[in-house]
Amino acid sequence: MPALTAPACGNGTTVSGMGLTTLVRSVSGPTDTIGMFETTDLATTEYKTFKKNCVGEPGKLTVEVFWTGAAITLGATGTFTLTYPSAGNYSGTAIITSVKYPDANANEPLVGSYDISFDGYTGPAFTAA
């Protein structure tokens, strides 16, 4: 499928897996990173030298949800998929590493959040639409 010719908005983004069914308000996009290690030696002049690590570090994301009272279990593990509308998905095995229960304010919906940390055993991987 060809790339989008205009940017898609976030409406229609879904999260699935780990037994969660939530009303998603927002999702922070994951950031995959790869570290570097210093290779500077005594013959080096002017700048330090670096090489990339052999493996990357999988991303983490925060899912903000309208609270429905469904249990979100800290430490739960499984496959998690973030699906962007018309733009592919990001999926892999993950762990729920944080749960933020909602603040209660008059005349405002209850909003909470949870953090998903990908464990690197399966993915994560981005699949284009």
N, C-alpha and C positions, 0 to 999 in steps of 0.2 A: 504494500500500500504506500502511495507517495506521502511525503511529508506534508503537514498542514501548510496552507498558503496564508492563513491568518491565525493569530493566536487564539487558543481556546480559553474560555474562562473556567474557573474551578467548579462551577455548578455541575453536578452530576458525578463528581468524584466519589468513589466508594472505597470502603475498606472491608476486607473479609478475612475470615480465618480465626482460629483460636476460639471458636464458639461464640464470637461477639457479633451481635446485631445492634448497631447503634445509629442514632441520628447524628450524622457528622456535621459539625459546624465549620471546622477548618482542619487542615493537615499541614504540618511543616514538611517541606520536602526533605528527603534524606540526603546526606552528603557522604559519599564514599571518599576515603582518603588513602594515600600511600605515604609512608614516612620515608625519611632519608637518614643515612648515617654518614658521619664525617670520615673522610679518607685522607685528611691533611697529613703530610709527613714533613720532615725537616727540609726536603728539597722544594717544598711549595713556597711560592712567593706571591705576594699581593693579595690573594684571596684564598679562603679555605676551600677545599674540594669536597664534594659529596657524591654519593651514589644512592640510587633508590633501593628501598627494601625489596625483598623478593615477593612479598605479599601485601595486599592492601588491608585496610580496616573497614569492615562493613558499616553502613550508615545506621543512624538512629533517627526516629521521627516522633513527633508529638501529635496525637489525635485529640482534638477538642470536640466534645460531644454535648448535645442537649441531653441532660440526665433523665433517664426513664426509670431508674431504680434497678436496672439489670446489674447483676454482679459482674464486676471486672476483677479478675483474680490476679493479685500481685504474684509474680513468679511463674505464671502460666506460660507454657511453651507450645509451639506448633508452627504451622506455615501461615504466613501473613502476606496478604496481597493488597497493594494500593493501586487502584485502577483510575487512571486519568481519562476524562471524556475525550474520545477520538484521538488520544495521544499515547496509548500503550499502558503498560503496568510495570510495577516494581514489586518483586516477590522473593521470598526466601524464608528460611526457618528463623524464628525470633523468640524473644522472651519479653514479657511485660515487666519492665524494670521500675515503673513508677505509676501510681494512681493518685490523682488529685481529685478529691471529692468536692462537690460544688459549694460555693458560698451561697447563703440564703439571703436574698434581697427582696423586699416587697415589690411586687409588680414586675419582676424580671424572671425570665426562664432560668431554671437551674442548669448550670453549665459546669462540666468537669472535664478532666483530660487524663490521658494515660500515655506513657512513653513505651515505644516498641524499639528494642535494640536487637538488630540482626546478629545472629551468632556465627555466621560464616560457614556452617556445616553444609547447608544447601543454599547457594546464592549468597547474598541477594543478587538479582540480575534484573536489568531493565529490558523489557521486550517491547519493541515499537509496535504501534497499531497497524 
